Amino acid sequence: MLITIIAVIGLFALLVLAHEWGHYIAARRLGVKVTEFGFGFPPRLWAYRDKARQMDWSINLLPLGGFVRIKGEGGDFREEVDSFSNQPAWRRIIILVAGVAMNIILAYGLLTAGLMIGLPTALEQTDLTSARDIKVQIVSVEPNSAAAQAGLRPGDAILRVGDTLVTQTAQVTDYVASHSNSSFEIFYQRGDQEKLVSIQPQVLDQAVGRPVLGVSLLTTGTVAYPWYQALWRGGQATYYLTREIVFGFGRLLHDLFLGGRVPADIAGPVGIAVLTGQVVDLGWIYLLQFAALLSINLAIINIFPFPALDGGRLLFVLIEKIRRKANDQKIEMIVHNLGFMLLMLLVIVITYRDVMKFGGGILKSLGSFWGA
């Protein structure tokens, strides 16, 4: 549990600090004054005054990321040359987009480093000769299925079903089909632990009428590349993940605004913490992949043109450029504050649902951590 807490804090800190560092570097390079760079979120615990840069480096109580304060970002100090609000539109756009760009760069760096070391990858037949640690892994578990009730989770590697050693997904599906009316043992691996569970297939879809485990399986293996290939393949992986996440957000917005509901598979801070704990159980290389995925998620969320996000502020800069006159700062601040409140409301709703979904597991973990 302690390792999970450290991993969650470290993961959030890495992603947010990388984002804020992008804003910081861009502002400094373009001659805009930065008044503070904070590690963690207030209240402040300690600060160092950098006289050369005329700014504060601070350490704050809540260790889940950080922030950067840029002079004039609220529309004030318009007459001062080192103010954000005094800059031409193209400079402000670069500063606003720099955080998103840094998250994409971070994801690319993580994926490239992982591909040099060796990342778990879905295998095609052509990949089998170059892969190591080939295994049949669970990629999804249906809610209320036999697998879910038995405690199986995505990422678990199936080693044996009954007396059959597993090297291909077809072996699992064939065995389940031939033993659909009886219980049998599944021997599986989660991280460094090997576990045994007894399971009885159940009918999930009455239209199909066939008992199943309720899992999706995939043959995976660890594939590593020379550095010159990893640089290219890391870019390919970053592009692919970014594209898929953009499409995923499109579906999310459709369900949210047209369907009037928050999709069931979206996770908030609590859900991400639980998922991080599960990824930690699988091994640090999976955590590296997860960090890259979350970094791209953070980039896409922030560039979305919603008030209070970088994309919302970018939208106001573009509106100002089109109108050829400064926006009313009071109106802009009201819009951003309303957007922030809506975002917080969405976070509260998702967090509440996360607690209802994962609460038992959280309490159990906390109990074991505190020795209860």
C-alpha positions in Angstrom: 0.0 0.0 0.0 2.8 2.4 0.8 4.4 1.7 -2.6 1.0 2.5 -4.2 0.7 5.8 -2.3 4.2 6.8 -3.4 3.5 5.8 -7.0 0.2 7.8 -7.1 1.9 10.9 -5.7 4.9 10.5 -7.9 2.8 9.9 -11.0 0.6 13.0 -10.5 3.6 15.1 -9.6 5.5 14.0 -12.7 2.6 14.8 -15.1 1.6 18.1 -13.7 5.1 19.4 -13.1 6.0 18.5 -16.7 3.0 20.5 -17.9 3.8 23.5 -15.7 7.5 23.3 -16.7 6.4 23.7 -20.3 4.6 27.0 -19.4 7.6 28.1 -17.4 10.2 27.5 -20.1 8.1 29.1 -22.8 7.4 32.2 -20.7 11.0 32.7 -19.7 12.3 32.2 -23.3 9.8 34.8 -24.5 10.7 37.4 -21.9 7.6 37.0 -19.8 8.2 37.3 -16.0 7.4 34.2 -13.9 6.7 35.1 -10.2 6.5 31.6 -8.7 7.0 28.0 -9.6 5.4 25.8 -7.0 6.0 22.1 -6.2 2.7 20.7 -4.9 -0.4 22.9 -4.2 -0.9 25.4 -1.4 -0.8 26.0 1.5 2.9 26.9 1.2 5.4 25.1 3.4 8.6 26.6 2.3 9.9 29.0 -0.4 13.3 30.1 -1.8 13.6 33.6 -3.3 15.6 33.5 -6.6 17.0 37.0 -6.7 18.5 36.5 -10.2 15.1 35.7 -11.7 13.1 37.7 -9.2 10.8 34.7 -8.5 9.9 32.2 -5.8 10.5 28.5 -5.8 8.1 27.0 -3.4 7.2 23.7 -1.8 3.6 23.2 -0.9 1.5 20.9 1.3 -0.4 18.9 -1.3 2.2 16.9 -3.3 0.0 16.2 -6.4 1.8 18.3 -9.0 2.6 21.9 -9.1 1.8 25.3 -10.6 3.4 28.3 -12.2 2.4 32.0 -11.7 3.0 34.2 -14.7 2.9 37.9 -14.5 -0.2 39.4 -16.1 -1.9 36.0 -16.8 -5.1 37.4 -15.2 -5.1 40.4 -17.6 -3.4 42.9 -15.3 -0.1 44.7 -15.9 -1.0 45.3 -19.6 1.4 48.2 -19.9 4.5 46.4 -18.7 6.7 44.7 -21.3 7.4 41.6 -19.2 3.7 40.9 -18.7 1.8 38.0 -20.3 -1.1 40.3 -21.2 1.2 42.7 -22.9 2.5 40.1 -25.4 1.3 39.7 -29.0 -1.2 36.9 -29.6 1.4 34.5 -31.1 3.6 34.6 -28.0 0.7 34.0 -25.6 -0.4 31.1 -27.8 3.1 29.5 -27.5 3.1 29.9 -23.7 -0.4 28.4 -23.4 0.3 25.5 -25.7 3.7 24.7 -24.2 2.3 22.8 -21.3 0.3 20.5 -23.6 3.4 20.1 -25.8 5.5 19.1 -22.8 3.0 16.4 -21.8 3.2 14.9 -25.3 7.0 15.1 -25.2 7.0 13.4 -21.8 4.8 10.6 -23.2 7.1 10.2 -26.2 10.2 10.0 -23.9 8.6 7.4 -21.6 7.5 5.2 -24.5 10.8 5.5 -26.3 12.7 4.6 -23.2 10.4 1.7 -22.6 10.8 0.4 -26.1 14.6 0.5 -25.6 14.3 -1.5 -22.4 11.4 -3.7 -23.5 7.7 -2.9 -23.3 4.8 -5.4 -23.1 3.2 -5.4 -26.5 0.3 -7.1 -28.3 1.8 -9.6 -30.6 1.1 -10.5 -34.2 2.4 -13.8 -35.5 5.3 -11.9 -37.1 6.4 -10.5 -33.7 6.7 -13.9 -31.9 10.3 -14.5 -33.0 11.5 -11.2 -31.6 9.5 -11.2 -28.4 10.3 -12.6 -25.0 8.1 -13.4 -21.9 5.2 -14.4 -24.2 2.0 -14.8 -22.3 -1.8 -14.8 -22.6 -3.1 -11.8 -20.7 -6.5 -10.5 -19.7 -7.2 -7.1 -21.3 -10.7 -6.6 -20.0 -13.2 -8.1 -17.5 -16.9 -7.9 -17.9 -18.7 -6.5 -14.8 -20.6 -9.1 -12.8 -19.0 -11.9 -14.8 -17.6 -15.1 -13.4 -14.1 -13.7 -13.9 -15.0 -10.5 -12.0 -16.5 -12.4 -9.2 -13.3 -14.6 -9.0 -11.2 -11.5 -8.7 -9.5 -11.6 -12.1 -8.3 -8.2 -13.4 -6.9 -6.8 -16.6 -3.2 -7.5 -16.8 -3.4 -10.9 -15.2 -1.6 -13.5 -17.2 -3.2 -16.9 -17.4 -0.7 -19.7 -16.9 -3.0 -22.8 -16.7 -6.7 -23.7 -17.0 -7.5 -27.0 -15.4 -4.6 -29.3 -16.4 -3.8 -27.4 -19.6 -0.8 -25.1 -19.8 -1.6 -21.9 -21.6 0.5 -20.5 -24.4 -2.3 -19.3 -26.8 -5.6 -17.6 -26.3 -7.4 -20.4 -28.2 -6.4 -22.9 -25.5 -8.4 -20.9 -22.9 -11.5 -20.4 -25.1 -11.5 -24.1 -26.1 -11.1 -25.3 -22.5 -13.9 -23.0 -21.3 -16.2 -24.2 -24.1 -15.6 -27.9 -23.2 -16.0 -27.3 -19.4 -18.8 -24.7 -19.5 -21.0 -26.6 -17.1 -18.5 -27.3 -14.4 -16.1 -25.4 -12.3 -12.3 -25.6 -12.8 -9.1 -24.0 -11.6 -7.3 -21.1 -13.2 -3.6 -20.6 -12.3 -2.6 -17.0 -13.1 0.2 -14.5 -12.5 -0.3 -10.9 -11.3 3.0 -9.0 -11.1 5.5 -11.2 -9.2 2.7 -13.3 -7.6 1.2 -16.5 -8.8 -2.4 -17.3 -7.7 -5.0 -20.0 -8.0 -8.7 -19.5 -8.3 -11.7 -21.8 -8.9 -14.2 -20.5 -11.4 -17.6 -21.5 -12.8 -18.5 -20.0 -16.3 -21.8 -18.1 -16.4 -24.2 -17.0 -19.1 -23.7 -13.2 -19.6 -25.7 -12.7 -22.8 -29.0 -14.6 -22.9 -29.1 -14.2 -26.7 -25.9 -16.2 -26.9 -26.9 -18.5 -24.1 -23.4 -19.9 -23.7 -21.5 -19.8 -20.3 -18.3 -17.8 -20.5 -15.7 -16.4 -18.2 -16.4 -12.8 -19.3 -12.8 -11.8 -20.3 -11.1 -10.6 -23.4 -7.7 -12.2 -24.0 -4.6 -11.2 -25.9 -1.2 -12.7 -26.5 1.5 -10.3 -25.3 5.2 -10.3 -25.1 8.0 -8.0 -24.2 9.6 -6.4 -27.3 12.7 -4.2 -27.2 14.3 -2.3 -30.1 17.7 -0.7 -30.7 17.7 3.0 -29.8 17.5 4.2 -33.4 14.4 2.1 -34.0 12.9 3.0 -30.6 13.0 6.7 -31.4 10.8 6.1 -34.5 8.5 3.5 -32.9 8.1 5.7 -29.8 6.8 8.4 -32.1 4.4 6.0 -33.8 3.1 4.8 -30.4 2.6 8.4 -29.2 0.7 9.3 -32.4 -1.5 6.2 -32.2 -2.3 6.7 -28.5 -3.0 10.4 -29.0 -5.4 9.6 -31.9 -7.2 7.0 -30.0 -7.6 9.2 -26.9 -8.9 12.1 -29.1 -11.6 9.7 -30.6 -12.3 8.5 -27.1 -12.9 12.0 -25.8 -15.2 12.6 -28.8 -17.3 9.7 -27.7 -17.2 10.9 -24.1 -18.5 14.4 -25.1 -21.2 12.8 -27.2 -22.4 10.8 -24.2 -22.0 13.7 -21.8 -23.7 16.5 -23.7 -26.1 14.6 -26.0 -26.8 11.6 -23.8 -26.8 13.6 -20.6 -24.7 11.1 -18.6 -21.2 10.5 -17.5 -19.9 7.3 -19.2 -19.5 4.4 -16.8 -15.8 3.7 -17.8 -14.5 7.2 -17.1 -12.3 7.4 -13.9 -11.7 10.3 -11.6 -8.8 10.9 -9.1 -9.9 8.0 -6.9 -10.3 5.7 -9.9 -6.9 6.7 -11.2 -5.3 6.0 -7.8 -6.9 2.5 -7.7 -5.8 1.8 -11.3 -2.3 3.0 -10.5 -2.2 0.6 -7.6 -3.2 -2.2 -9.9 -0.6 -1.2 -12.4 2.1 -1.1 -9.7 1.2 -4.8 -8.9 1.9 -5.7 -12.5 5.4 -4.1 -12.5 7.2 -0.8 -13.0 7.3 -1.2 -16.8 3.5 -1.2 -16.9 3.5 1.9 -14.7 5.8 3.6 -17.3 3.2 2.8 -20.0 0.4 4.0 -17.8 2.2 7.3 -17.1 2.7 7.9 -20.8 -1.1 7.2 -21.4 -2.1 9.6 -18.6 0.3 12.3 -19.9 -1.4 12.2 -23.3 -4.8 12.3 -21.5 -3.7 15.4 -19.6 -2.5 17.1 -22.8 -5.8 16.4 -24.6 -7.9 17.5 -21.7 -6.0 20.8 -21.3 -6.1 21.7 -25.0 -9.9 21.3 -25.1 -11.5 24.8 -25.6 -13.3 24.8 -22.2 -13.1 27.8 -19.8 -10.4 27.5 -17.1 -8.3 25.1 -19.2 -5.4 26.1 -21.5 -7.6 25.5 -24.5 -10.2 27.9 -23.1 -7.6 30.6 -22.6 -6.3 29.9 -26.0 -9.8 30.4 -27.4 -10.1 33.8 -25.8 -6.7 34.8 -27.3 -8.0 33.8 -30.8 -11.3 35.7 -30.2 -9.2 38.8 -29.2 -7.1 38.4 -32.4 -10.2 38.1 -34.6 -11.9 41.1 -32.9 -8.7 43.1 -33.0 -9.4 44.5 -29.6 -8.8 43.4 -26.0 -11.4 41.2 -24.3 -13.2 42.5 -21.3 -11.2 40.9 -18.5 -14.1 40.9 -16.1 -16.2 38.9 -18.5 -13.3 36.5 -19.3 -12.6 35.9 -15.6 -16.3 35.2 -14.9 -16.4 32.7 -17.8 -13.2 31.0 -16.5 -14.5 30.8 -13.0 -17.8 29.3 -14.1 -15.9 26.8 -16.2 -13.7 25.9 -13.2 -16.8 25.4 -11.0 -18.3 23.1 -13.7 -15.1 21.1 -13.9 -15.0 20.7 -10.1 -18.6 19.6 -10.2 -17.8 17.0 -12.8 -14.8 15.8 -10.7 -17.0 15.5 -7.6 -19.6 13.5 -9.5 -16.9 11.2 -10.9 -15.1 10.9 -7.6 -18.3 10.0 -5.8 -18.9 7.3 -8.4 -15.4 6.1 -8.0 -15.8 5.8 -4.3 -19.0 3.8 -4.8 -17.3 1.5 -7.2 -13.9 1.1 -5.6 -14.6 2.1 -2.0 -14.5 -1.5 -0.6 -11.1 -2.0 -2.1 -9.8 1.3 -0.9 -10.9 0.7 2.7 -9.4 -2.8 2.6 -6.1 -1.5 1.4 -6.0 1.3 4.0 -6.9 -1.3 6.7 -3.9 -3.4 5.7 -1.7 -0.4 5.5 -2.6 0.8 9.0 -2.4 -2.7 10.4 -6.2 -2.9 11.0 
